[in-house]
Amino acid sequence: SIDEAESALKASEAELKKHRDNLEDLVAERTAELKEKQNAIRKQRDFIETVINSIPDAISIIEIDSGRIIDANEAFLADVGSPREQVVGQLCHELTHSLSEMCAPPHHECPMLKTKETGQKNTVEHTHKSADGKEVIVEVSTFPIKDEEGAFSQVVHVAHDITERKEAEKTLKESEERHRMLLERLPESVVVYDMEGKANYVNPAFEKTFGWSREAVLGKKIEFVPPEIEAETKSAIKKMLADGHESMFFETKRLTKNGDYLDVQINTAPFQDPSGRKVGNIVILNDITERKYMEDQLVEAKRIADDANKAKSDFLANMSHEIRTPMNAVIGMTHLALKTNLTAKQTDYLHKIQSSANSLLGIINDILDFSKIEAGKLDMESVDFNLDDVLDNLGNLISVKAQEKEDLEVLFATAQNVPRFLVGDPLRLGQILINLANNAVKFTDTGEIVVSTEMVKKNKDRISLKFSVSDTGIGLTAEQAGKLFQSFTQADTSTTRKYGGTGLGLTISKRLVEMMGGEIWVESEPGQGSTFNFTANFGLGREDVKKRFAPIRD
């Protein structure tokens, strides 16, 4: 009835409302999910767009059929110099015609069209002019994009600026060419080995020196180590490598193609690729056969010269002994004759004979000492002696000669701190002083000669003394002083005739000074006199009880 109908209607309405509410909840839920997916897609698209826009390469997406640009990144927009709204929808070839030679007609040269034809990735290089007129070299790559049905509908166009890389490659190529030309023109032989010891390169000098052509050795091991030193060579190289010597420098022998032996100087260094990785070794071989021959000749010549010099020294020593024996007889007999009753003329004759004989004996003694020094047979004594005795003997000998000249005085100046009792060779010390003092008397007519002694340094048992012989004679130029200590040489050839002498005295003195651990030098000016200085080392002797009187100071 009516009540039942109303009740059924209300029940239907309630059921309908329930379904409507469920539908609205479902719609709301689906709408929220859709918004969430849309937001995620938008974020993903924004992320991809940010990434693409951050890429420095110029990227554009082109529709294959129409050739129109669908999208482009910021680098592409900057490259063409136009905003996005002016770029999107433009024909690729019309927009980039003035920018790329590859996009100019005929279109089959275009990498985008090649990808359209082949459906494959395509890469080319060409010169590109940007909107600001700057010319760059770019590497263009195009990638096909398939639609939902699997057909190629779009192309991704990527232009990468490789100008710097090309410049670097050009620089590297020019550098390699320069190095190649350098190696080709080097007079030394050059071989580049790989890690297996096979030759990758030889220069023309190698072909000329060793006789093998380049074609005959490339890719092979060069067998030119003499068999008799092969084991020794391998062992030496292995040891040097074990010691960490990547670069090696040594002299050895190598064989030519004809079997001739060559002396070579070898310099090896690691050969590296651009990344610094060792890929082999470079070996430079310098032919020193002629140099070694000359060295052998020089060694032989030196041996012959040394033998001849020794023979000369032995001859001089023997001759000096042979001459000195009769000279001693002449001097002795002259001395005895002077003690007999003689006329004035006879006495004068004998005095001249005695003077000449003594001079000749001095020359003979110089030659004998020089020959002993040259032969290495002159030994230094080491005995106790009193320095005052050496200086007194010098004074007695020099004063006599000085008295023969007018207005020439001989003075001695010995520092108070100089020890008198020394250990050394007093005879050789006296010989040096007599040589220097004799020269001073010889070349000084008026004025004074001063023999001075001072201490240089002293330790517990050794002392170094400096001796100086100064004069007011003719002096020396710098050129003359430079020749003084050479054998058989005097300051000037005219002095030999005017003053006499063999030119050996200073040479002998220099050698004796060096044997005493010292050095000798001269200070002089022409017309102002000379000062000869030398140092010598001695041991300290035991001082006997003996008084020494020092001069009173003014």
C-alpha positions as CSV (number, residue, x, y, z in Angstrom):
1,S,0.0,0.0,0.0
2,I,1.0,3.7,0.2
3,D,3.0,3.2,3.4
4,E,4.9,0.3,2.0
5,A,5.6,2.3,-1.2
6,E,6.9,5.2,0.7
7,S,9.1,3.0,2.9
8,A,10.5,1.3,-0.2
9,L,11.2,4.7,-1.8
10,K,13.0,5.9,1.2
11,A,15.1,2.8,1.3
12,S,16.0,3.3,-2.4
13,E,16.9,6.9,-1.8
14,A,19.1,5.9,1.1
15,E,20.8,3.2,-1.1
16,L,21.2,5.7,-3.9
17,K,22.7,8.3,-1.6
18,K,25.1,5.7,-0.3
19,H,26.3,4.8,-3.8
20,R,26.5,8.5,-4.7
21,D,28.7,9.2,-1.6
22,N,30.9,6.3,-2.4
23,L,31.2,7.5,-6.0
24,E,32.1,11.0,-4.8
25,D,34.8,9.6,-2.5
26,L,36.2,7.5,-5.3
27,V,36.2,10.5,-7.7
28,A,37.9,12.6,-5.0
29,E,40.5,9.9,-4.4
30,R,41.1,9.4,-8.1
31,T,41.4,13.2,-8.6
32,A,43.9,13.4,-5.8
33,E,45.9,10.6,-7.3
34,L,45.8,12.2,-10.7
35,K,47.0,15.6,-9.3
36,E,49.8,13.8,-7.5
37,K,50.8,12.0,-10.7
38,Q,50.6,15.3,-12.6
39,N,52.7,17.0,-10.0
40,A,55.3,14.2,-10.2
41,I,55.3,14.3,-14.0
42,R,55.7,18.1,-13.8
43,K,58.5,17.8,-11.3
44,Q,60.2,15.2,-13.5
45,R,59.7,17.3,-16.6
46,D,61.1,20.4,-14.7
47,F,64.1,18.3,-13.5
48,I,64.8,17.0,-17.0
49,E,64.4,20.5,-18.5
50,T,66.8,21.9,-15.8
51,V,69.3,19.2,-16.6
52,I,69.0,19.7,-20.3
53,N,69.3,23.5,-20.0
54,S,72.4,23.1,-17.8
55,I,74.1,21.1,-20.6
56,P,76.6,23.4,-22.5
57,D,75.9,21.5,-25.7
58,A,73.2,23.0,-28.0
59,I,70.3,20.5,-28.0
60,S,67.1,20.7,-30.1
61,I,64.3,18.2,-30.9
62,I,63.1,18.2,-34.5
63,E,60.0,16.6,-36.0
64,I,61.2,14.4,-38.9
65,D,58.3,14.8,-41.3
66,S,58.0,18.6,-41.1
67,G,61.6,19.5,-40.1
68,R,60.3,21.9,-37.5
69,I,61.8,22.5,-34.1
70,I,59.7,21.2,-31.3
71,D,61.9,22.2,-28.4
72,A,65.4,23.4,-27.6
73,N,67.6,24.0,-24.6
74,E,69.1,27.3,-23.4
75,A,72.5,26.6,-25.1
76,F,70.7,26.2,-28.5
77,L,68.7,29.4,-28.0
78,A,71.9,31.3,-27.1
79,D,73.6,29.8,-30.1
80,V,71.0,31.0,-32.6
81,G,70.5,34.2,-30.7
82,S,66.6,34.0,-30.5
83,P,64.1,33.4,-27.7
84,R,62.2,30.1,-27.4
85,E,58.9,31.4,-28.8
86,Q,60.7,32.4,-32.0
87,V,62.5,29.2,-32.3
88,V,59.8,26.6,-31.6
89,G,57.9,25.8,-34.8
90,Q,60.6,27.2,-37.1
91,L,62.0,25.0,-39.9
92,C,65.4,23.7,-38.8
93,H,67.1,24.4,-42.1
94,E,65.7,27.8,-42.4
95,L,66.7,28.8,-38.9
96,T,70.2,27.3,-39.0
97,H,71.0,27.8,-42.7
98,S,73.3,30.7,-42.0
99,L,74.8,28.9,-39.0
100,S,75.9,25.6,-40.4
101,E,77.4,24.6,-43.7
102,M,76.1,21.1,-43.3
103,C,72.5,22.4,-43.2
104,A,72.9,24.3,-46.5
105,P,71.6,22.7,-49.7
106,P,71.8,19.9,-50.8
107,H,70.0,18.6,-47.7
108,H,71.4,15.1,-48.0
109,E,74.6,16.4,-46.3
110,C,72.6,17.3,-43.2
111,P,73.1,14.8,-40.2
112,M,69.4,15.1,-39.2
113,L,68.3,13.9,-42.7
114,K,70.9,11.1,-42.7
115,T,69.4,9.9,-39.4
116,K,65.9,10.1,-40.9
117,E,67.1,8.0,-43.9
118,T,69.0,5.4,-41.9
119,G,67.2,5.4,-38.5
120,Q,70.6,5.3,-36.9
121,K,72.7,7.7,-34.9
122,N,74.9,10.0,-37.0
123,T,77.9,12.1,-36.1
124,V,79.8,14.7,-38.2
125,E,82.2,17.5,-37.6
126,H,82.0,20.9,-39.2
127,T,82.7,24.6,-38.7
128,H,79.8,26.5,-37.1
129,K,79.2,30.3,-36.9
130,S,77.1,31.4,-33.9
131,A,74.8,34.4,-33.8
132,D,77.7,36.7,-32.7
133,G,79.7,35.7,-35.7
134,K,82.2,33.6,-33.8
135,E,83.5,30.6,-35.7
136,V,83.8,27.3,-33.8
137,I,84.3,23.7,-34.6
138,V,81.4,21.5,-33.5
139,E,80.7,17.8,-33.4
140,V,77.0,17.3,-34.4
141,S,75.2,14.1,-33.3
142,T,71.6,13.2,-34.2
143,F,69.6,10.5,-32.4
144,P,66.2,9.0,-33.7
145,I,63.1,9.0,-31.4
146,K,60.4,6.4,-31.9
147,D,56.6,7.1,-31.4
148,E,54.2,4.8,-29.7
149,E,53.8,2.8,-32.8
150,G,57.6,2.3,-33.2
151,A,58.0,4.7,-36.1
152,F,60.8,7.4,-36.2
153,S,58.9,10.6,-35.5
154,Q,61.5,12.9,-34.0
155,V,65.3,13.5,-34.0
156,V,67.4,14.8,-31.1
157,H,70.1,17.2,-32.5
158,V,73.2,17.8,-30.2
159,A,76.0,20.2,-31.2
160,H,79.2,19.9,-29.0
161,D,81.9,22.6,-29.2
162,I,85.2,20.8,-29.9
163,T,87.2,23.9,-30.8
164,E,89.6,23.6,-27.9
165,R,90.0,19.9,-28.5
166,K,90.8,20.5,-32.2
167,E,93.3,23.3,-31.3
168,A,94.9,20.9,-28.8
169,E,95.0,18.2,-31.4
170,K,96.5,20.6,-33.9
171,T,99.1,21.8,-31.4
172,L,99.9,18.1,-30.5
173,K,100.2,17.2,-34.2
174,E,102.5,20.2,-34.9
175,S,104.6,19.3,-31.8
176,E,104.8,15.7,-33.0
177,E,105.8,16.8,-36.5
178,R,108.5,19.1,-35.0
179,H,109.8,16.2,-32.8
180,R,109.7,13.9,-35.8
181,M,111.7,16.3,-37.9
182,L,114.2,16.7,-35.0
183,L,114.6,12.9,-34.7
184,E,114.9,12.6,-38.5
185,R,117.7,15.2,-38.6
186,L,119.6,14.1,-35.5
187,P,123.2,12.9,-36.2
188,E,122.8,10.3,-33.4
189,S,121.0,7.1,-34.0
190,V,117.5,6.9,-32.4
191,V,115.5,3.7,-31.8
192,V,112.0,3.6,-30.1
193,Y,111.2,0.2,-28.6
194,D,107.8,-1.1,-27.4
195,M,107.4,-2.9,-24.2
196,E,108.3,-6.2,-25.9
197,G,111.6,-4.8,-27.1
198,K,110.6,-4.5,-30.7
199,A,111.5,-1.4,-32.8
200,N,108.7,1.0,-33.5
201,Y,110.8,3.7,-35.0
202,V,114.4,4.2,-36.2
203,N,115.7,7.5,-37.7
204,P,117.9,7.9,-40.8
205,A,121.1,8.2,-38.7
206,F,120.5,4.7,-37.5
207,E,120.1,3.4,-41.0
208,K,123.3,5.1,-42.1
209,T,125.3,4.1,-39.0
210,F,124.3,0.5,-38.6
211,G,123.3,-0.4,-42.2
212,W,119.8,-1.7,-41.6
213,S,116.9,-0.1,-43.5
214,R,113.8,1.1,-41.6
215,E,111.6,-1.5,-43.2
216,A,114.0,-4.3,-42.1
217,V,113.8,-3.6,-38.4
218,L,110.4,-2.1,-37.7
219,G,108.3,-4.5,-35.6
220,K,111.3,-6.7,-34.8
221,K,114.0,-7.1,-32.2
222,I,117.3,-5.6,-33.5
223,E,120.0,-8.2,-32.9
224,F,123.1,-6.0,-32.7
225,V,124.5,-6.7,-29.2
226,P,127.8,-8.6,-29.6
227,P,127.4,-12.2,-28.4
228,E,130.4,-12.0,-26.1
229,I,128.9,-9.1,-24.0
230,E,125.2,-10.0,-24.4
231,A,124.9,-11.7,-21.0
232,E,126.9,-8.9,-19.3
233,T,124.7,-6.2,-21.0
234,K,121.5,-7.9,-19.9
235,S,122.8,-8.3,-16.4
236,A,123.8,-4.6,-16.2
237,I,120.5,-3.3,-17.5
238,K,118.6,-5.6,-15.2
239,K,120.6,-4.3,-12.2
240,M,120.1,-0.7,-13.2
241,L,116.3,-1.2,-13.6
242,A,116.2,-3.0,-10.2
243,D,118.0,0.0,-8.7
244,G,115.2,2.2,-10.0
245,H,117.1,3.8,-12.9
246,E,114.5,4.3,-15.6
247,S,117.0,6.5,-17.5
248,M,120.4,5.0,-18.2
249,F,123.7,6.3,-19.7
250,F,126.6,4.0,-20.5
251,E,129.2,3.1,-23.0
252,T,129.4,-0.2,-24.8
253,K,129.8,-1.9,-28.2
254,R,127.3,-2.7,-30.9
255,L,127.4,-4.6,-34.2
256,T,126.5,-3.2,-37.6
257,K,124.7,-5.2,-40.3
258,N,128.1,-6.0,-41.8
259,G,129.4,-7.3,-38.5
260,D,131.7,-4.4,-37.7
261,Y,132.1,-3.4,-34.1
262,L,131.2,0.2,-33.1
263,D,131.9,1.9,-29.8
264,V,128.7,3.6,-28.8
265,Q,127.4,5.9,-26.0
266,I,123.9,4.9,-25.1
267,N,121.3,7.1,-23.4
268,T,117.9,5.5,-22.7
269,A,114.7,7.0,-21.3
270,P,111.1,5.7,-20.8
271,F,108.7,6.5,-23.7
272,Q,105.2,7.5,-22.5
273,D,101.8,8.1,-24.1
274,P,99.9,11.3,-23.5
275,S,98.4,9.9,-20.3
276,G,101.9,9.4,-18.8
277,R,101.7,5.6,-19.1
278,K,105.0,3.9,-20.1
279,V,104.6,2.3,-23.5
280,G,108.3,1.6,-24.4
281,N,111.8,3.1,-24.3
282,I,113.6,5.6,-26.5
283,V,117.3,4.8,-27.0
284,I,119.9,7.2,-28.4
285,L,123.1,5.7,-29.7
286,N,126.0,8.0,-30.3
287,D,128.9,6.5,-32.4
288,I,132.1,7.2,-30.5
289,T,134.3,4.8,-32.3
290,E,136.5,7.6,-33.7
291,R,136.6,9.3,-30.3
292,K,137.6,6.1,-28.5
293,Y,140.3,5.6,-31.1
294,M,141.6,9.1,-30.5
295,E,141.5,8.5,-26.7
296,D,143.5,5.3,-27.2
297,Q,146.0,7.2,-29.3
298,L,146.3,9.9,-26.7
299,V,146.8,7.4,-23.9
300,E,149.5,5.7,-26.0
301,A,151.1,9.1,-26.9
302,K,151.0,10.1,-23.2
303,R,152.7,6.8,-22.3
304,I,155.4,7.4,-24.9
305,A,155.8,11.0,-23.7
306,D,156.0,9.9,-20.0
307,D,158.6,7.3,-21.0
308,A,160.6,9.9,-22.9
309,N,160.3,12.3,-20.1
310,K,161.5,9.7,-17.6
311,A,164.4,8.9,-19.9
312,K,165.2,12.6,-20.1
313,S,165.0,13.0,-16.3
314,D,167.2,9.9,-15.8
315,F,169.7,11.3,-18.4
316,L,169.8,14.7,-16.7
317,A,170.3,13.0,-13.3
318,N,173.1,10.8,-14.6
319,M,174.7,13.7,-16.5
320,S,174.5,15.9,-13.5
321,H,176.2,13.3,-11.4
322,E,178.9,12.8,-14.0
323,I,179.5,16.5,-14.4
324,R,179.4,17.3,-10.7
325,T,182.2,14.8,-9.9
326,P,184.9,16.5,-12.0
327,M,183.5,19.9,-11.0
328,N,184.0,19.2,-7.3
329,A,187.6,18.3,-8.2
330,V,188.0,21.6,-10.1
331,I,186.6,23.5,-7.1
332,G,188.7,21.6,-4.6
333,M,191.9,21.9,-6.6
334,T,191.3,25.7,-7.1
335,H,190.7,26.1,-3.4
336,L,194.0,24.3,-2.6
337,A,195.9,26.3,-5.3
338,L,194.7,29.6,-3.8
339,K,196.5,28.6,-0.5
340,T,199.9,28.5,-2.3
341,N,202.2,31.4,-3.2
342,L,200.8,33.0,-6.3
343,T,201.2,36.2,-8.2
344,A,198.4,38.7,-8.2
345,K,197.4,37.7,-11.8
346,Q,197.4,34.0,-10.9
347,T,195.2,34.7,-7.9
348,D,192.8,36.7,-10.0
349,Y,192.6,33.9,-12.6
350,L,192.0,31.2,-9.9
351,H,189.2,33.4,-8.2
352,K,187.5,33.7,-11.5
353,I,187.8,29.9,-12.1
354,Q,186.4,29.3,-8.6
355,S,183.5,31.7,-9.1
356,S,182.6,30.2,-12.5
357,A,182.9,26.6,-11.1
358,N,180.6,27.5,-8.2
359,S,178.0,29.0,-10.6
360,L,178.2,25.9,-12.9
361,L,177.8,23.6,-9.8
362,G,174.7,25.6,-8.8
363,I,173.2,25.1,-12.3
364,I,174.1,21.4,-12.1
365,N,172.4,21.1,-8.7
366,D,169.3,22.8,-10.0
367,I,169.1,20.4,-13.0
368,L,169.6,17.4,-10.7
369,D,166.9,18.5,-8.3
370,F,164.5,19.2,-11.2
371,S,165.1,15.8,-12.7
372,K,164.5,14.2,-9.3
373,I,161.3,16.0,-8.9
374,E,160.1,15.1,-12.5
375,A,161.0,11.5,-11.8
376,G,159.2,11.6,-8.5
377,K,162.4,10.5,-6.7
378,L,162.8,13.6,-4.5
379,D,161.9,12.8,-0.9
380,M,161.3,15.3,1.9
381,E,162.9,14.7,5.2
382,S,161.2,15.0,8.6
383,V,163.8,16.0,11.2
384,D,164.1,18.3,14.2
385,F,165.7,21.6,13.3
386,N,166.1,25.2,14.5
387,L,164.6,27.8,12.2
388,D,167.2,30.4,13.4
389,D,169.9,28.2,12.0
390,V,168.3,28.1,8.6
391,L,167.8,31.9,8.6
392,D,171.4,32.5,9.8
393,N,172.8,30.3,7.0
394,L,170.7,32.3,4.5
395,G,172.0,35.6,6.0
396,N,175.6,34.5,5.6
397,L,175.2,33.4,2.0
398,I,173.1,36.4,0.9
399,S,174.9,39.1,2.7
400,V,178.1,38.3,0.9
401,K,176.4,38.7,-2.5
402,A,174.6,41.8,-1.3
403,Q,177.9,43.4,-0.3
404,E,179.0,43.3,-3.9
405,K,176.4,45.9,-4.7
406,E,176.4,49.4,-3.3
407,D,173.6,50.6,-1.0
408,L,171.8,47.2,-0.8
409,E,170.8,46.0,2.7
410,V,169.5,42.6,3.8
411,L,167.1,42.6,6.7
412,F,165.3,39.8,8.6
413,A,161.9,40.1,10.3
414,T,160.7,37.1,12.3
415,A,157.5,37.4,14.3
416,Q,157.9,36.7,18.0
417,N,155.1,34.1,18.1
418,V,156.9,32.0,15.5
419,P,158.3,28.8,17.1
420,R,162.0,28.2,16.3
421,F,162.1,24.5,16.9
422,L,160.3,22.7,14.1
423,V,160.1,19.3,12.4
424,G,160.5,19.2,8.6
425,D,163.2,19.4,6.0
426,P,165.5,22.3,6.8
427,L,167.7,21.7,3.7
428,R,164.7,22.1,1.3
429,L,163.3,25.1,3.2
430,G,166.8,26.8,3.0
431,Q,166.9,25.9,-0.7
432,I,163.6,27.7,-1.4
433,L,164.7,30.8,0.7
434,I,168.1,30.9,-1.0
435,N,166.5,30.7,-4.5
436,L,164.2,33.6,-3.7
437,A,166.8,35.7,-1.9
438,N,169.4,35.1,-4.7
439,N,166.8,36.4,-7.2
440,A,166.1,39.4,-5.1
441,V,169.8,40.2,-4.9
442,K,170.2,39.6,-8.6
443,F,167.4,42.0,-9.7
444,T,168.0,44.7,-7.0
445,D,170.8,47.2,-7.2
446,T,169.9,49.6,-4.4
447,G,167.5,49.6,-1.5
448,E,166.7,46.7,0.7
449,I,165.8,43.0,0.8
450,V,163.6,41.9,3.6
451,V,163.1,38.2,4.6
452,S,160.1,37.9,6.9
453,T,158.5,35.0,8.7
454,E,155.0,34.9,10.4
455,M,152.6,32.3,11.7
456,V,149.5,31.5,9.7
457,K,147.8,28.9,12.0
458,K,148.8,26.5,14.7
459,N,147.2,23.5,16.3
460,K,148.4,20.9,18.8
461,D,151.3,19.4,16.9
462,R,151.3,21.2,13.5
463,I,152.0,24.8,12.4
464,S,151.7,26.7,9.1
465,L,154.2,29.5,8.5
466,K,154.3,32.2,5.8
467,F,157.7,33.3,4.4
468,S,158.1,36.5,2.4
469,V,161.1,37.8,0.5
470,S,160.6,41.5,-0.6
471,D,163.0,43.6,-2.6
472,T,163.1,47.1,-4.2
473,G,164.3,45.8,-7.6
474,I,163.1,46.1,-11.2
475,G,159.6,44.5,-10.5
476,L,157.4,42.5,-12.8
477,T,154.5,43.0,-15.1
478,A,151.4,40.8,-14.7
479,E,152.3,39.0,-17.9
480,Q,155.8,38.3,-16.7
481,A,154.6,37.1,-13.3
482,G,152.3,34.6,-15.0
483,K,155.3,32.9,-16.6
484,L,157.5,32.8,-13.5
485,F,156.9,29.2,-12.2
486,Q,157.2,27.5,-15.6
487,S,160.2,25.3,-16.3
488,F,163.2,26.9,-18.1
489,T,161.3,30.2,-18.3
490,Q,162.3,33.6,-17.0
491,A,160.3,36.8,-16.8
492,D,161.9,38.2,-20.0
493,T,164.4,36.7,-22.4
494,S,166.6,39.7,-22.0
495,T,167.1,38.9,-18.3
496,T,168.8,35.6,-19.3
497,R,171.5,37.5,-21.1
498,K,171.8,40.3,-18.6
499,Y,171.4,38.4,-15.3
500,G,172.0,34.7,-16.2
501,G,170.2,31.7,-14.8
502,T,168.5,28.6,-16.1
503,G,164.9,29.5,-15.2
504,L,164.6,26.4,-13.0
505,G,165.0,28.0,-9.5
506,L,161.4,29.1,-9.1
507,T,160.0,25.9,-10.7
508,I,162.0,23.9,-8.2
509,S,160.9,26.2,-5.4
510,K,157.2,25.8,-6.4
511,R,157.4,22.0,-6.4
512,L,159.2,22.0,-3.0
513,V,156.6,24.3,-1.5
514,E,153.8,22.0,-2.8
515,M,155.6,19.0,-1.2
516,M,155.5,20.9,2.1
517,G,151.8,21.3,1.8
518,G,151.9,25.1,0.9
519,E,151.6,27.4,-2.0
520,I,153.8,30.1,-3.6
521,W,152.8,33.4,-5.2
522,V,154.2,36.8,-6.2
523,E,153.1,40.4,-5.8
524,S,154.9,42.9,-8.0
525,E,154.7,46.1,-10.0
526,P,157.2,47.2,-12.6
527,G,159.8,49.5,-11.1
528,Q,158.4,49.0,-7.6
529,G,160.0,45.8,-6.6
530,S,158.6,42.3,-5.9
531,T,157.5,40.2,-2.9
532,F,157.6,36.4,-3.2
533,N,155.4,34.7,-0.6
534,F,155.1,31.0,0.2
535,T,153.5,28.9,3.0
536,A,154.8,25.6,4.4
537,N,153.6,23.2,7.0
538,F,155.8,21.8,9.8
539,G,155.6,19.7,12.9
540,L,156.3,21.3,16.3
541,G,159.7,20.2,17.7
542,R,160.9,20.1,21.3
543,E,162.4,23.4,22.2
544,D,165.8,23.0,23.9
545,V,166.8,25.4,26.7
546,K,168.2,28.3,24.7
547,K,167.7,32.0,25.2
548,R,166.4,34.2,22.5
549,F,166.7,37.9,22.6
550,A,163.9,40.0,21.1
551,P,164.6,43.5,19.9
552,I,163.5,46.3,22.1
553,R,160.4,48.0,20.7
554,D,160.8,51.7,19.9
